[in-house]
Every structure is written in C-alpha cells, then in structure tokens.
Amino acid sequence: MDRNDKIVIIGVTGYIGTWIAKQLTDMGYSRIIGTYRMKRKSNSFKFCCPI
C-alpha cells in the first residue's frame, strides 16, 4: 500500500475503526476517508485523529 493511496474505513468512529485510523495517520497516511452512522460520535473522532 502506497502512502498516497486513498483508504476507506467503514465504521471509523467505532473502537477498531478509530484505532486503525490513528495508526494510519501516525504512519503518515493522509488520504483516509471514513464512514459513520452517528454524527455525535464524529466529534470525538476528530479530536482523536485530526486528519
């Protein structure tokens, strides 16, 4: 996987999705797209993983 590839994480606000997104951002990936169902959870995700 190249660092310029677009990565989609289904359920990014869940426990595993957030962990994966955090690991990818720490590794230098910046084109991460995530889906979520509950808007209220998206704010906590933005705090954890400011992409």
CYANA upper distance limits for C-alpha pairs under 8 A (distance plus 0.5 A):
  1 MET  CA      5 ASP  CA      7.39
  3 ARG  CA     28 GLY  CA      7.36
  3 ARG  CA     29 TYR  CA      5.61
  3 ARG  CA     30 SER  CA      7.92
  4 ASN  CA     29 TYR  CA      7.53
  4 ASN  CA     30 SER  CA      7.93
  4 ASN  CA     31 ARG  CA      7.23
  5 ASP  CA     31 ARG  CA      7.20
  6 LYS  CA     31 ARG  CA      5.44
  6 LYS  CA     32 ILE  CA      6.50
  6 LYS  CA     33 ILE  CA      7.92
  7 ILE  CA     31 ARG  CA      6.70
  7 ILE  CA     32 ILE  CA      5.29
  7 ILE  CA     33 ILE  CA      6.55
  8 VAL  CA     32 ILE  CA      6.43
  8 VAL  CA     33 ILE  CA      5.22
  8 VAL  CA     34 GLY  CA      6.09
  8 VAL  CA     35 THR  CA      8.34
  9 ILE  CA     17 GLY  CA      6.96
  9 ILE  CA     21 ALA  CA      8.10
  9 ILE  CA     32 ILE  CA      7.90
  9 ILE  CA     33 ILE  CA      6.71
  9 ILE  CA     34 GLY  CA      5.16
  9 ILE  CA     35 THR  CA      7.00
 10 ILE  CA     17 GLY  CA      7.65
 10 ILE  CA     34 GLY  CA      6.30
 10 ILE  CA     35 THR  CA      5.58
 10 ILE  CA     36 TYR  CA      7.54
 11 GLY  CA     17 GLY  CA      6.25
 11 GLY  CA     34 GLY  CA      7.24
 11 GLY  CA     35 THR  CA      5.89
 11 GLY  CA     36 TYR  CA      5.54
 11 GLY  CA     37 ARG  CA      8.10
 12 VAL  CA     16 ILE  CA      8.11
 12 VAL  CA     17 GLY  CA      4.61
 12 VAL  CA     18 THR  CA      5.82
 12 VAL  CA     21 ALA  CA      7.68
 12 VAL  CA     34 GLY  CA      5.61
 12 VAL  CA     35 THR  CA      6.32
 12 VAL  CA     36 TYR  CA      6.55
 12 VAL  CA     45 PHE  CA      8.42
 13 THR  CA     17 GLY  CA      6.51
 13 THR  CA     18 THR  CA      6.05
 13 THR  CA     35 THR  CA      8.38
 13 THR  CA     36 TYR  CA      6.60
 13 THR  CA     41 LYS  CA      6.68
 13 THR  CA     42 SER  CA      6.83
 13 THR  CA     45 PHE  CA      6.41
 14 GLY  CA     18 THR  CA      6.37
 15 TYR  CA     19 TRP  CA      6.79
 16 ILE  CA     20 ILE  CA      6.65
 17 GLY  CA     21 ALA  CA      6.65
 18 THR  CA     22 LYS  CA      6.57
 18 THR  CA     45 PHE  CA      7.44
 18 THR  CA     48 CYS  CA      8.46
 18 THR  CA     49 CYS  CA      8.27
 19 TRP  CA     23 GLN  CA      6.69
 20 ILE  CA     24 LEU  CA      6.65
 21 ALA  CA     25 THR  CA      6.67
 21 ALA  CA     32 ILE  CA      7.89
 21 ALA  CA     49 CYS  CA      7.60
 22 LYS  CA     26 ASP  CA      6.62
 22 LYS  CA     48 CYS  CA      8.03
 22 LYS  CA     49 CYS  CA      6.29
 23 GLN  CA     27 MET  CA      6.73
 24 LEU  CA     28 GLY  CA      6.96
 24 LEU  CA     29 TYR  CA      5.91
 24 LEU  CA     30 SER  CA      8.44
 25 THR  CA     29 TYR  CA      5.53
 25 THR  CA     30 SER  CA      6.72
 25 THR  CA     49 CYS  CA      7.99
 25 THR  CA     51 ILE  CA      7.96
 30 SER  CA     51 ILE  CA      7.30
 32 ILE  CA     51 ILE  CA      8.34
 36 TYR  CA     42 SER  CA      7.90
 38 MET  CA     42 SER  CA      7.54
 39 LYS  CA     43 ASN  CA      7.95
 40 ARG  CA     44 SER  CA      8.26
 41 LYS  CA     45 PHE  CA      7.06
 42 SER  CA     46 LYS  CA      6.78
 43 ASN  CA     47 PHE  CA      6.97
 44 SER  CA     48 CYS  CA      6.84
 45 PHE  CA     49 CYS  CA      6.42
 45 PHE  CA     50 PRO  CA      8.34
 46 LYS  CA     50 PRO  CA      5.59
 46 LYS  CA     51 ILE  CA      7.93
